[in-house]
């Protein structure tokens, strides 16, 4: 869960990757550089020092899907 500060941006995250557009929090995809609503990013759970943390992937769903399709095609062509 993302905790928001008084400025409307997430606490403890890199501020340049987030922006508030018309009162809706958006995150920047590090692959394509565009800003999307948080629902356009897959959730990510990880464990650090025994504590389970939740965040969002750095790439948007569009970039993740296109990259996975590209890698699958590459794998299929090298197997033949």
mmCIF file of the N, C-alpha and C atoms, coordinates in Angstrom:
data_MODEL
# 
_entry.id   MODEL 
# 
loop_
_atom_site.group_PDB 
_atom_site.id 
_atom_site.type_symbol 
_atom_site.label_atom_id 
_atom_site.label_alt_id 
_atom_site.label_comp_id 
_atom_site.label_asym_id 
_atom_site.label_entity_id 
_atom_site.label_seq_id 
_atom_site.pdbx_PDB_ins_code 
_atom_site.Cartn_x 
_atom_site.Cartn_y 
_atom_site.Cartn_z 
_atom_site.occupancy 
_atom_site.B_iso_or_equiv 
_atom_site.pdbx_formal_charge 
_atom_site.auth_seq_id 
_atom_site.auth_comp_id 
_atom_site.auth_asym_id 
_atom_site.auth_atom_id 
_atom_site.pdbx_PDB_model_num 
ATOM 1   N N  . UNK A 1 1  ? 0.844  -1.186  0.000   1.00 0.00 ? 1  UNK A N  1 
ATOM 2   C CA . UNK A 1 1  ? 0.000  0.000   0.000   1.00 0.00 ? 1  UNK A CA 1 
ATOM 3   C C  . UNK A 1 1  ? 0.880  1.237   0.000   1.00 0.00 ? 1  UNK A C  1 
ATOM 4   N N  . UNK A 1 2  ? 0.522  2.186   -0.797  1.00 0.00 ? 2  UNK A N  1 
ATOM 5   C CA . UNK A 1 2  ? 1.306  3.406   -0.943  1.00 0.00 ? 2  UNK A CA 1 
ATOM 6   C C  . UNK A 1 2  ? 0.768  4.469   0.016   1.00 0.00 ? 2  UNK A C  1 
ATOM 7   N N  . UNK A 1 3  ? 1.667  5.026   0.820   1.00 0.00 ? 3  UNK A N  1 
ATOM 8   C CA . UNK A 1 3  ? 1.307  6.073   1.775   1.00 0.00 ? 3  UNK A CA 1 
ATOM 9   C C  . UNK A 1 3  ? 1.614  7.421   1.145   1.00 0.00 ? 3  UNK A C  1 
ATOM 10  N N  . UNK A 1 4  ? 0.626  8.308   1.149   1.00 0.00 ? 4  UNK A N  1 
ATOM 11  C CA . UNK A 1 4  ? 0.789  9.621   0.538   1.00 0.00 ? 4  UNK A CA 1 
ATOM 12  C C  . UNK A 1 4  ? 1.138  10.670  1.584   1.00 0.00 ? 4  UNK A C  1 
ATOM 13  N N  . UNK A 1 5  ? 1.996  11.599  1.203   1.00 0.00 ? 5  UNK A N  1 
ATOM 14  C CA . UNK A 1 5  ? 2.362  12.707  2.071   1.00 0.00 ? 5  UNK A CA 1 
ATOM 15  C C  . UNK A 1 5  ? 1.421  13.884  1.892   1.00 0.00 ? 5  UNK A C  1 
ATOM 16  N N  . UNK A 1 6  ? 1.763  15.002  2.526   1.00 0.00 ? 6  UNK A N  1 
ATOM 17  C CA . UNK A 1 6  ? 0.902  16.189  2.453   1.00 0.00 ? 6  UNK A CA 1 
ATOM 18  C C  . UNK A 1 6  ? 0.883  16.798  1.051   1.00 0.00 ? 6  UNK A C  1 
ATOM 19  N N  . UNK A 1 7  ? 1.912  16.518  0.239   1.00 0.00 ? 7  UNK A N  1 
ATOM 20  C CA . UNK A 1 7  ? 1.952  17.040  -1.125  1.00 0.00 ? 7  UNK A CA 1 
ATOM 21  C C  . UNK A 1 7  ? 1.183  16.178  -2.110  1.00 0.00 ? 7  UNK A C  1 
ATOM 22  N N  . UNK A 1 8  ? 0.600  15.058  -1.638  1.00 0.00 ? 8  UNK A N  1 
ATOM 23  C CA . UNK A 1 8  ? -0.173 14.175  -2.498  1.00 0.00 ? 8  UNK A CA 1 
ATOM 24  C C  . UNK A 1 8  ? 0.668  13.164  -3.240  1.00 0.00 ? 8  UNK A C  1 
ATOM 25  N N  . UNK A 1 9  ? 1.977  13.135  -2.958  1.00 0.00 ? 9  UNK A N  1 
ATOM 26  C CA . UNK A 1 9  ? 2.888  12.191  -3.599  1.00 0.00 ? 9  UNK A CA 1 
ATOM 27  C C  . UNK A 1 9  ? 3.304  11.124  -2.595  1.00 0.00 ? 9  UNK A C  1 
ATOM 28  N N  . UNK A 1 10 ? 3.697  9.948   -3.055  1.00 0.00 ? 10 UNK A N  1 
ATOM 29  C CA . UNK A 1 10 ? 4.055  8.859   -2.150  1.00 0.00 ? 10 UNK A CA 1 
ATOM 30  C C  . UNK A 1 10 ? 5.249  9.197   -1.259  1.00 0.00 ? 10 UNK A C  1 
ATOM 31  N N  . UNK A 1 11 ? 5.192  8.715   -0.032  1.00 0.00 ? 11 UNK A N  1 
ATOM 32  C CA . UNK A 1 11 ? 6.269  8.911   0.928   1.00 0.00 ? 11 UNK A CA 1 
ATOM 33  C C  . UNK A 1 11 ? 7.303  7.813   0.722   1.00 0.00 ? 11 UNK A C  1 
ATOM 34  N N  . UNK A 1 12 ? 8.581  8.179   0.731   1.00 0.00 ? 12 UNK A N  1 
ATOM 35  C CA . UNK A 1 12 ? 9.654  7.204   0.619   1.00 0.00 ? 12 UNK A CA 1 
ATOM 36  C C  . UNK A 1 12 ? 9.905  6.704   -0.782  1.00 0.00 ? 12 UNK A C  1 
ATOM 37  N N  . UNK A 1 13 ? 9.353  7.325   -1.776  1.00 0.00 ? 13 UNK A N  1 
ATOM 38  C CA . UNK A 1 13 ? 9.562  6.933   -3.164  1.00 0.00 ? 13 UNK A CA 1 
ATOM 39  C C  . UNK A 1 13 ? 10.240 8.097   -3.898  1.00 0.00 ? 13 UNK A C  1 
ATOM 40  N N  . UNK A 1 14 ? 10.814 7.795   -5.058  1.00 0.00 ? 14 UNK A N  1 
ATOM 41  C CA . UNK A 1 14 ? 11.453 8.826   -5.866  1.00 0.00 ? 14 UNK A CA 1 
ATOM 42  C C  . UNK A 1 14 ? 10.365 9.753   -6.407  1.00 0.00 ? 14 UNK A C  1 
ATOM 43  N N  . UNK A 1 15 ? 10.375 10.997  -6.000  1.00 0.00 ? 15 UNK A N  1 
ATOM 44  C CA . UNK A 1 15 ? 9.303  11.940  -6.336  1.00 0.00 ? 15 UNK A CA 1 
ATOM 45  C C  . UNK A 1 15 ? 9.202  12.220  -7.834  1.00 0.00 ? 15 UNK A C  1 
ATOM 46  N N  . UNK A 1 16 ? 10.303 12.120  -8.567  1.00 0.00 ? 16 UNK A N  1 
ATOM 47  C CA . UNK A 1 16 ? 10.258 12.450  -9.993  1.00 0.00 ? 16 UNK A CA 1 
ATOM 48  C C  . UNK A 1 16 ? 9.498  11.397  -10.802 1.00 0.00 ? 16 UNK A C  1 
ATOM 49  N N  . UNK A 1 17 ? 9.250  10.224  -10.229 1.00 0.00 ? 17 UNK A N  1 
ATOM 50  C CA . UNK A 1 17 ? 8.513  9.179   -10.937 1.00 0.00 ? 17 UNK A CA 1 
ATOM 51  C C  . UNK A 1 17 ? 7.003  9.277   -10.725 1.00 0.00 ? 17 UNK A C  1 
ATOM 52  N N  . UNK A 1 18 ? 6.550  10.207  -9.911  1.00 0.00 ? 18 UNK A N  1 
ATOM 53  C CA . UNK A 1 18 ? 5.130  10.355  -9.610  1.00 0.00 ? 18 UNK A CA 1 
ATOM 54  C C  . UNK A 1 18 ? 4.685  11.782  -9.864  1.00 0.00 ? 18 UNK A C  1 
ATOM 55  N N  . UNK A 1 19 ? 3.427  11.928  -10.253 1.00 0.00 ? 19 UNK A N  1 
ATOM 56  C CA . UNK A 1 19 ? 2.838  13.253  -10.410 1.00 0.00 ? 19 UNK A CA 1 
ATOM 57  C C  . UNK A 1 19 ? 1.349  13.170  -10.120 1.00 0.00 ? 19 UNK A C  1 
ATOM 58  N N  . UNK A 1 20 ? 0.786  14.278  -9.720  1.00 0.00 ? 20 UNK A N  1 
ATOM 59  C CA . UNK A 1 20 ? -0.631 14.363  -9.424  1.00 0.00 ? 20 UNK A CA 1 
ATOM 60  C C  . UNK A 1 20 ? -1.302 15.121  -10.558 1.00 0.00 ? 20 UNK A C  1 
ATOM 61  N N  . UNK A 1 21 ? -2.119 14.442  -11.367 1.00 0.00 ? 21 UNK A N  1 
ATOM 62  C CA . UNK A 1 21 ? -2.803 15.076  -12.495 1.00 0.00 ? 21 UNK A CA 1 
ATOM 63  C C  . UNK A 1 21 ? -4.296 15.109  -12.191 1.00 0.00 ? 21 UNK A C  1 
ATOM 64  N N  . UNK A 1 22 ? -4.827 16.295  -12.027 1.00 0.00 ? 22 UNK A N  1 
ATOM 65  C CA . UNK A 1 22 ? -6.250 16.502  -11.706 1.00 0.00 ? 22 UNK A CA 1 
ATOM 66  C C  . UNK A 1 22 ? -6.672 15.700  -10.480 1.00 0.00 ? 22 UNK A C  1 
ATOM 67  N N  . UNK A 1 23 ? -5.811 15.633  -9.479  1.00 0.00 ? 23 UNK A N  1 
ATOM 68  C CA . UNK A 1 23 ? -6.137 14.938  -8.237  1.00 0.00 ? 23 UNK A CA 1 
ATOM 69  C C  . UNK A 1 23 ? -5.976 13.430  -8.298  1.00 0.00 ? 23 UNK A C  1 
ATOM 70  N N  . UNK A 1 24 ? -5.459 12.896  -9.412  1.00 0.00 ? 24 UNK A N  1 
ATOM 71  C CA . UNK A 1 24 ? -5.252 11.457  -9.568  1.00 0.00 ? 24 UNK A CA 1 
ATOM 72  C C  . UNK A 1 24 ? -3.750 11.197  -9.655  1.00 0.00 ? 24 UNK A C  1 
ATOM 73  N N  . UNK A 1 25 ? -3.268 10.293  -8.820  1.00 0.00 ? 25 UNK A N  1 
ATOM 74  C CA . UNK A 1 25 ? -1.847 9.981   -8.781  1.00 0.00 ? 25 UNK A CA 1 
ATOM 75  C C  . UNK A 1 25 ? -1.439 9.167   -10.004 1.00 0.00 ? 25 UNK A C  1 
ATOM 76  N N  . UNK A 1 26 ? -0.394 9.607   -10.679 1.00 0.00 ? 26 UNK A N  1 
ATOM 77  C CA . UNK A 1 26 ? 0.143  8.925   -11.857 1.00 0.00 ? 26 UNK A CA 1 
ATOM 78  C C  . UNK A 1 26 ? 1.604  8.573   -11.599 1.00 0.00 ? 26 UNK A C  1 
ATOM 79  N N  . UNK A 1 27 ? 2.052  7.507   -12.219 1.00 0.00 ? 27 UNK A N  1 
ATOM 80  C CA . UNK A 1 27 ? 3.431  7.055   -12.098 1.00 0.00 ? 27 UNK A CA 1 
ATOM 81  C C  . UNK A 1 27 ? 4.050  7.032   -13.484 1.00 0.00 ? 27 UNK A C  1 
ATOM 82  N N  . UNK A 1 28 ? 5.364  7.319   -13.556 1.00 0.00 ? 28 UNK A N  1 
ATOM 83  C CA . UNK A 1 28 ? 6.075  7.322   -14.835 1.00 0.00 ? 28 UNK A CA 1 
ATOM 84  C C  . UNK A 1 28 ? 6.663  5.942   -15.090 1.00 0.00 ? 28 UNK A C  1 
ATOM 85  N N  . UNK A 1 29 ? 6.436  5.413   -16.266 1.00 0.00 ? 29 UNK A N  1 
ATOM 86  C CA . UNK A 1 29 ? 7.028  4.146   -16.690 1.00 0.00 ? 29 UNK A CA 1 
ATOM 87  C C  . UNK A 1 29 ? 8.492  4.415   -17.019 1.00 0.00 ? 29 UNK A C  1 
ATOM 88  N N  . UNK A 1 30 ? 9.401  3.636   -16.428 1.00 0.00 ? 30 UNK A N  1 
ATOM 89  C CA . UNK A 1 30 ? 10.826 3.865   -16.670 1.00 0.00 ? 30 UNK A CA 1 
ATOM 90  C C  . UNK A 1 30 ? 11.266 3.359   -18.029 1.00 0.00 ? 30 UNK A C  1 
ATOM 91  N N  . UNK A 1 31 ? 10.405 2.618   -18.722 1.00 0.00 ? 31 UNK A N  1 
ATOM 92  C CA . UNK A 1 31 ? 10.758 2.112   -20.051 1.00 0.00 ? 31 UNK A CA 1 
ATOM 93  C C  . UNK A 1 31 ? 10.336 3.088   -21.147 1.00 0.00 ? 31 UNK A C  1 
ATOM 94  N N  . UNK A 1 32 ? 9.065  3.461   -21.170 1.00 0.00 ? 32 UNK A N  1 
ATOM 95  C CA . UNK A 1 32 ? 8.572  4.358   -22.230 1.00 0.00 ? 32 UNK A CA 1 
ATOM 96  C C  . UNK A 1 32 ? 8.568  5.830   -21.800 1.00 0.00 ? 32 UNK A C  1 
ATOM 97  N N  . UNK A 1 33 ? 8.623  6.111   -20.505 1.00 0.00 ? 33 UNK A N  1 
ATOM 98  C CA . UNK A 1 33 ? 8.697  7.482   -20.018 1.00 0.00 ? 33 UNK A CA 1 
ATOM 99  C C  . UNK A 1 33 ? 7.368  8.196   -19.887 1.00 0.00 ? 33 UNK A C  1 
ATOM 100 N N  . UNK A 1 34 ? 6.251  7.524   -20.185 1.00 0.00 ? 34 UNK A N  1 
ATOM 101 C CA . UNK A 1 34 ? 4.938  8.159   -20.089 1.00 0.00 ? 34 UNK A CA 1 
ATOM 102 C C  . UNK A 1 34 ? 4.363  7.981   -18.679 1.00 0.00 ? 34 UNK A C  1 
ATOM 103 N N  . UNK A 1 35 ? 3.470  8.895   -18.300 1.00 0.00 ? 35 UNK A N  1 
ATOM 104 C CA . UNK A 1 35 ? 2.791  8.811   -17.007 1.00 0.00 ? 35 UNK A CA 1 
ATOM 105 C C  . UNK A 1 35 ? 1.460  8.089   -17.177 1.00 0.00 ? 35 UNK A C  1 
ATOM 106 N N  . UNK A 1 36 ? 1.178  7.140   -16.281 1.00 0.00 ? 36 UNK A N  1 
ATOM 107 C CA . UNK A 1 36 ? -0.067 6.390   -16.281 1.00 0.00 ? 36 UNK A CA 1 
ATOM 108 C C  . UNK A 1 36 ? -0.622 6.339   -14.862 1.00 0.00 ? 36 UNK A C  1 
ATOM 109 N N  . UNK A 1 37 ? -1.926 6.085   -14.772 1.00 0.00 ? 37 UNK A N  1 
ATOM 110 C CA . UNK A 1 37 ? -2.534 5.844   -13.455 1.00 0.00 ? 37 UNK A CA 1 
ATOM 111 C C  . UNK A 1 37 ? -1.891 4.613   -12.836 1.00 0.00 ? 37 UNK A C  1 
ATOM 112 N N  . UNK A 1 38 ? -1.969 4.507   -11.528 1.00 0.00 ? 38 UNK A N  1 
ATOM 113 C CA . UNK A 1 38 ? -1.333 3.398   -10.820 1.00 0.00 ? 38 UNK A CA 1 
ATOM 114 C C  . UNK A 1 38 ? -1.897 2.044   -11.219 1.00 0.00 ? 38 UNK A C  1 
ATOM 115 N N  . UNK A 1 39 ? -3.134 2.006   -11.697 1.00 0.00 ? 39 UNK A N  1 
ATOM 116 C CA . UNK A 1 39 ? -3.749 0.742   -12.101 1.00 0.00 ? 39 UNK A CA 1 
ATOM 117 C C  . UNK A 1 39 ? -3.106 0.175   -13.371 1.00 0.00 ? 39 UNK A C  1 
ATOM 118 N N  . UNK A 1 40 ? -2.298 0.969   -14.066 1.00 0.00 ? 40 UNK A N  1 
ATOM 119 C CA . UNK A 1 40 ? -1.623 0.509   -15.275 1.00 0.00 ? 40 UNK A CA 1 
ATOM 120 C C  . UNK A 1 40 ? -0.270 -0.149  -14.970 1.00 0.00 ? 40 UNK A C  1 
ATOM 121 N N  . UNK A 1 41 ? 0.013  -0.407  -13.685 1.00 0.00 ? 41 UNK A N  1 
ATOM 122 C CA . UNK A 1 41 ? 1.248  -1.059  -13.265 1.00 0.00 ? 41 UNK A CA 1 
ATOM 123 C C  . UNK A 1 41 ? 0.903  -2.310  -12.465 1.00 0.00 ? 41 UNK A C  1 
ATOM 124 N N  . UNK A 1 42 ? 1.651  -3.390  -12.721 1.00 0.00 ? 42 UNK A N  1 
ATOM 125 C CA . UNK A 1 42 ? 1.447  -4.634  -11.978 1.00 0.00 ? 42 UNK A CA 1 
ATOM 126 C C  . UNK A 1 42 ? 1.965  -4.477  -10.551 1.00 0.00 ? 42 UNK A C  1 
ATOM 127 N N  . UNK A 1 43 ? 1.287  -5.092  -9.565  1.00 0.00 ? 43 UNK A N  1 
ATOM 128 C CA . UNK A 1 43 ? 1.793  -5.045  -8.192  1.00 0.00 ? 43 UNK A CA 1 
ATOM 129 C C  . UNK A 1 43 ? 3.043  -5.918  -8.053  1.00 0.00 ? 43 UNK A C  1 
ATOM 130 N N  . UNK A 1 44 ? 3.895  -5.561  -7.121  1.00 0.00 ? 44 UNK A N  1 
ATOM 131 C CA . UNK A 1 44 ? 5.134  -6.288  -6.881  1.00 0.00 ? 44 UNK A CA 1 
ATOM 132 C C  . UNK A 1 44 ? 5.308  -6.454  -5.379  1.00 0.00 ? 44 UNK A C  1 
ATOM 133 N N  . UNK A 1 45 ? 5.461  -7.687  -4.935  1.00 0.00 ? 45 UNK A N  1 
ATOM 134 C CA . UNK A 1 45 ? 5.719  -7.960  -3.523  1.00 0.00 ? 45 UNK A CA 1 
ATOM 135 C C  . UNK A 1 45 ? 7.135  -8.500  -3.392  1.00 0.00 ? 45 UNK A C  1 
ATOM 136 N N  . UNK A 1 46 ? 7.848  -8.021  -2.387  1.00 0.00 ? 46 UNK A N  1 
ATOM 137 C CA . UNK A 1 46 ? 9.196  -8.502  -2.142  1.00 0.00 ? 46 UNK A CA 1 
ATOM 138 C C  . UNK A 1 46 ? 9.452  -8.523  -0.634  1.00 0.00 ? 46 UNK A C  1 
ATOM 139 N N  . UNK A 1 47 ? 10.515 -9.189  -0.251  1.00 0.00 ? 47 UNK A N  1 
ATOM 140 C CA . UNK A 1 47 ? 10.821 -9.323  1.167   1.00 0.00 ? 47 UNK A CA 1 
ATOM 141 C C  . UNK A 1 47 ? 12.192 -8.724  1.443   1.00 0.00 ? 47 UNK A C  1 
ATOM 142 N N  . UNK A 1 48 ? 12.262 -7.862  2.447   1.00 0.00 ? 48 UNK A N  1 
ATOM 143 C CA . UNK A 1 48 ? 13.521 -7.248  2.849   1.00 0.00 ? 48 UNK A CA 1 
ATOM 144 C C  . UNK A 1 48 ? 13.619 -7.296  4.371   1.00 0.00 ? 48 UNK A C  1 
ATOM 145 N N  . UNK A 1 49 ? 14.691 -7.905  4.859   1.00 0.00 ? 49 UNK A N  1 
ATOM 146 C CA . UNK A 1 49 ? 14.933 -8.054  6.300   1.00 0.00 ? 49 UNK A CA 1 
ATOM 147 C C  . UNK A 1 49 ? 13.755 -8.723  6.997   1.00 0.00 ? 49 UNK A C  1 
ATOM 148 N N  . UNK A 1 50 ? 13.181 -9.729  6.353   1.00 0.00 ? 50 UNK A N  1 
ATOM 149 C CA . UNK A 1 50 ? 12.082 -10.487 6.931   1.00 0.00 ? 50 UNK A CA 1 
ATOM 150 C C  . UNK A 1 50 ? 10.730 -9.806  6.844   1.00 0.00 ? 50 UNK A C  1 
ATOM 151 N N  . UNK A 1 51 ? 10.682 -8.611  6.318   1.00 0.00 ? 51 UNK A N  1 
ATOM 152 C CA . UNK A 1 51 ? 9.429  -7.850  6.214   1.00 0.00 ? 51 UNK A CA 1 
ATOM 153 C C  . UNK A 1 51 ? 8.950  -7.888  4.766   1.00 0.00 ? 51 UNK A C  1 
ATOM 154 N N  . UNK A 1 52 ? 7.674  -8.232  4.554   1.00 0.00 ? 52 UNK A N  1 
ATOM 155 C CA . UNK A 1 52 ? 7.095  -8.266  3.209   1.00 0.00 ? 52 UNK A CA 1 
ATOM 156 C C  . UNK A 1 52 ? 6.614  -6.863  2.848   1.00 0.00 ? 52 UNK A C  1 
ATOM 157 N N  . UNK A 1 53 ? 7.082  -6.387  1.717   1.00 0.00 ? 53 UNK A N  1 
ATOM 158 C CA . UNK A 1 53 ? 6.714  -5.043  1.260   1.00 0.00 ? 53 UNK A CA 1 
ATOM 159 C C  . UNK A 1 53 ? 5.959  -5.135  -0.061  1.00 0.00 ? 53 UNK A C  1 
ATOM 160 N N  . UNK A 1 54 ? 5.143  -4.129  -0.334  1.00 0.00 ? 54 UNK A N  1 
ATOM 161 C CA . UNK A 1 54 ? 4.374  -4.079  -1.578  1.00 0.00 ? 54 UNK A CA 1 
ATOM 162 C C  . UNK A 1 54 ? 4.677  -2.772  -2.300  1.00 0.00 ? 54 UNK A C  1 
ATOM 163 N N  . UNK A 1 55 ? 4.833  -2.876  -3.594  1.00 0.00 ? 55 UNK A N  1 
ATOM 164 C CA . UNK A 1 55 ? 5.053  -1.699  -4.422  1.00 0.00 ? 55 UNK A CA 1 
ATOM 165 C C  . UNK A 1 55 ? 4.497  -1.985  -5.820  1.00 0.00 ? 55 UNK A C  1 
ATOM 166 N N  . UNK A 1 56 ? 4.867  -1.194  -6.781  1.00 0.00 ? 56 UNK A N  1 
ATOM 167 C CA . UNK A 1 56 ? 4.420  -1.389  -8.161  1.00 0.00 ? 56 UNK A CA 1 
ATOM 168 C C  . UNK A 1 56 ? 5.639  -1.604  -9.054  1.00 0.00 ? 56 UNK A C  1 
ATOM 169 N N  . UNK A 1 57 ? 5.446  -2.359  -10.133 1.00 0.00 ? 57 UNK A N  1 
ATOM 170 C CA . UNK A 1 57 ? 6.519  -2.567  -11.104 1.00 0.00 ? 57 UNK A CA 1 
ATOM 171 C C  . UNK A 1 57 ? 6.941  -1.213  -11.662 1.00 0.00 ? 57 UNK A C  1 
ATOM 172 N N  . UNK A 1 58 ? 8.164  -1.106  -12.152 1.00 0.00 ? 58 UNK A N  1 
ATOM 173 C CA . UNK A 1 58 ? 8.634  0.155   -12.702 1.00 0.00 ? 58 UNK A CA 1 
ATOM 174 C C  . UNK A 1 58 ? 8.186  0.347   -14.153 1.00 0.00 ? 58 UNK A C  1 
ATOM 175 N N  . UNK A 1 59 ? 7.900  -0.754  -14.868 1.00 0.00 ? 59 UNK A N  1 
ATOM 176 C CA . UNK A 1 59 ? 7.388  -0.668  -16.233 1.00 0.00 ? 59 UNK A CA 1 
ATOM 177 C C  . UNK A 1 59 ? 5.873  -0.774  -16.222 1.00 0.00 ? 59 UNK A C  1 
ATOM 178 N N  . UNK A 1 60 ? 5.204  -0.056  -17.120 1.00 0.00 ? 60 UNK A N  1 
ATOM 179 C CA . UNK A 1 60 ? 3.748  -0.140  -17.234 1.00 0.00 ? 60 UNK A CA 1 
ATOM 180 C C  . UNK A 1 60 ? 3.348  -1.487  -17.836 1.00 0.00 ? 60 UNK A C  1 
ATOM 181 N N  . UNK A 1 61 ? 2.074  -1.808  -17.759 1.00 0.00 ? 61 UNK A N  1 
ATOM 182 C CA . UNK A 1 61 ? 1.573  -3.086  -18.283 1.00 0.00 ? 61 UNK A CA 1 
ATOM 183 C C  . UNK A 1 61 ? 1.810  -3.205  -19.787 1.00 0.00 ? 61 UNK A C  1 
ATOM 184 N N  . UNK A 1 62 ? 1.687  -2.104  -20.510 1.00 0.00 ? 62 UNK A N  1 
ATOM 185 C CA . UNK A 1 62 ? 1.881  -2.133  -21.955 1.00 0.00 ? 62 UNK A CA 1 
ATOM 186 C C  . UNK A 1 62 ? 3.313  -2.544  -22.304 1.00 0.00 ? 62 UNK A C  1 
ATOM 187 N N  . UNK A 1 63 ? 4.278  -1.938  -21.644 1.00 0.00 ? 63 UNK A N  1 
ATOM 188 C CA . UNK A 1 63 ? 5.691  -2.261  -21.910 1.00 0.00 ? 63 UNK A CA 1 
ATOM 189 C C  . UNK A 1 63 ? 6.024  -3.680  -21.465 1.00 0.00 ? 63 UNK A C  1 
ATOM 190 N N  . UNK A 1 64 ? 5.465  -4.117  -20.335 1.00 0.00 ? 64 UNK A N  1 
ATOM 191 C CA . UNK A 1 64 ? 5.725  -5.470  -19.851 1.00 0.00 ? 64 UNK A CA 1 
ATOM 192 C C  . UNK A 1 64 ? 5.215  -6.506  -20.852 1.00 0.00 ? 64 UNK A C  1 
ATOM 193 N N  . UNK A 1 65 ? 4.013  -6.302  -21.369 1.00 0.00 ? 65 UNK A N  1 
ATOM 194 C CA . UNK A 1 65 ? 3.416  -7.259  -22.303 1.00 0.00 ? 65 UNK A CA 1 
ATOM 195 C C  . UNK A 1 65 ? 4.190  -7.284  -23.615 1.00 0.00 ? 65 UNK A C  1 
ATOM 196 N N  . UNK A 1 66 ? 4.521  -6.120  -24.154 1.00 0.00 ? 66 UNK A N  1 
ATOM 197 C CA . UNK A 1 66 ? 5.247  -6.096  -25.422 1.00 0.00 ? 66 UNK A CA 1 
ATOM 198 C C  . UNK A 1 66 ? 6.633  -6.714  -25.283 1.00 0.00 ? 66 UNK A C  1 
ATOM 199 N N  . UNK A 1 67 ? 7.303  -6.485  -24.165 1.00 0.00 ? 67 UNK A N  1 
ATOM 200 C CA . UNK A 1 67 ? 8.630  -7.063  -23.946 1.00 0.00 ? 67 UNK A CA 1 
ATOM 201 C C  . UNK A 1 67 ? 8.546  -8.578  -23.777 1.00 0.00 ? 67 UNK A C  1 
ATOM 202 N N  . UNK A 1 68 ? 7.526  -9.057  -23.062 1.00 0.00 ? 68 UNK A N  1 
ATOM 203 C CA . UNK A 1 68 ? 7.351  -10.508 -22.892 1.00 0.00 ? 68 UNK A CA 1 
ATOM 204 C C  . UNK A 1 68 ? 7.049  -11.180 -24.223 1.00 0.00 ? 68 UNK A C  1 
ATOM 205 N N  . UNK A 1 69 ? 6.228  -10.543 -25.068 1.00 0.00 ? 69 UNK A N  1 
ATOM 206 C CA . UNK A 1 69 ? 5.914  -11.100 -26.389 1.00 0.00 ? 69 UNK A CA 1 
ATOM 207 C C  . UNK A 1 69 ? 7.160  -11.135 -27.265 1.00 0.00 ? 69 UNK A C  1 
ATOM 208 N N  . UNK A 1 70 ? 7.948  -10.079 -27.193 1.00 0.00 ? 70 UNK A N  1 
ATOM 209 C CA . UNK A 1 70 ? 9.167  -10.018 -27.990 1.00 0.00 ? 70 UNK A CA 1 
ATOM 210 C C  . UNK A 1 70 ? 10.147 -11.116 -27.561 1.00 0.00 ? 70 UNK A C  1 
ATOM 211 N N  . UNK A 1 71 ? 10.294 -11.324 -26.258 1.00 0.00 ? 71 UNK A N  1 
ATOM 212 C CA . UNK A 1 71 ? 11.191 -12.366 -25.754 1.00 0.00 ? 71 UNK A CA 1 
ATOM 213 C C  . UNK A 1 71 ? 10.691 -13.758 -26.115 1.00 0.00 ? 71 UNK A C  1 
ATOM 214 N N  . UNK A 1 72 ? 9.376  -13.963 -26.075 1.00 0.00 ? 72 UNK A N  1 
ATOM 215 C CA . UNK A 1 72 ? 8.809  -15.266 -26.445 1.00 0.00 ? 72 UNK A CA 1 
ATOM 216 C C  . UNK A 1 72 ? 9.064  -15.567 -27.920 1.00 0.00 ? 72 UNK A C  1 
ATOM 217 N N  . UNK A 1 73 ? 8.909  -14.556 -28.769 1.00 0.00 ? 73 UNK A N  1 
ATOM 218 C CA . UNK A 1 73 ? 9.178  -14.744 -30.198 1.00 0.00 ? 73 UNK A CA 1 
ATOM 219 C C  . UNK A 1 73 ? 10.650 -15.066 -30.433 1.00 0.00 ? 73 UNK A C  1 
ATOM 220 N N  . UNK A 1 74 ? 11.540 -14.401 -29.700 1.00 0.00 ? 74 UNK A N  1 
ATOM 221 C CA . UNK A 1 74 ? 12.970 -14.668 -29.830 1.00 0.00 ? 74 UNK A CA 1 
ATOM 222 C C  . UNK A 1 74 ? 13.304 -16.101 -29.403 1.00 0.00 ? 74 UNK A C  1 
ATOM 223 N N  . UNK A 1 75 ? 12.686 -16.542 -28.321 1.00 0.00 ? 75 UNK A N  1 
ATOM 224 C CA . UNK A 1 75 ? 12.915 -17.908 -27.847 1.00 0.00 ? 75 UNK A CA 1 
ATOM 225 C C  . UNK A 1 75 ? 12.433 -18.927 -28.859 1.00 0.00 ? 75 UNK A C  1 
ATOM 226 N N  . UNK A 1 76 ? 11.283 -18.684 -29.456 1.00 0.00 ? 76 UNK A N  1 
ATOM 227 C CA . UNK A 1 76 ? 10.722 -19.602 -30.437 1.00 0.00 ? 76 UNK A CA 1 
ATOM 228 C C  . UNK A 1 76 ? 11.558 -19.671 -31.703 1.00 0.00 ? 76 UNK A C  1 
ATOM 229 N N  . UNK A 1 77 ? 12.122 -18.563 -32.127 1.00 0.00 ? 77 UNK A N  1 
ATOM 230 C CA . UNK A 1 77 ? 12.937 -18.572 -33.352 1.00 0.00 ? 77 UNK A CA 1 
ATOM 231 C C  . UNK A 1 77 ? 14.291 -19.227 -33.121 1.00 0.00 ? 77 UNK A C  1 
ATOM 232 N N  . UNK A 1 78 ? 14.842 -19.151 -31.914 1.00 0.00 ? 78 UNK A N  1 
ATOM 233 C CA . UNK A 1 78 ? 16.135 -19.778 -31.649 1.00 0.00 ? 78 UNK A CA 1 
ATOM 234 C C  . UNK A 1 78 ? 16.018 -21.279 -31.435 1.00 0.00 ? 78 UNK A C  1 
ATOM 235 N N  . UNK A 1 79 ? 14.853 -21.771 -31.063 1.00 0.00 ? 79 UNK A N  1 
ATOM 236 C CA . UNK A 1 79 ? 14.652 -23.206 -30.839 1.00 0.00 ? 79 UNK A CA 1 
ATOM 237 C C  . UNK A 1 79 ? 14.585 -23.972 -32.156 1.00 0.00 ? 79 UNK A C  1 
ATOM 238 N N  . UNK A 1 80 ? 14.147 -23.323 -33.206 1.00 0.00 ? 80 UNK A N  1 
ATOM 239 C CA . UNK A 1 80 ? 13.952 -24.018 -34.488 1.00 0.00 ? 80 UNK A CA 1 
ATOM 240 C C  . UNK A 1 80 ? 15.241 -24.256 -35.225 1.00 0.00 ? 80 UNK A C  1 
# 
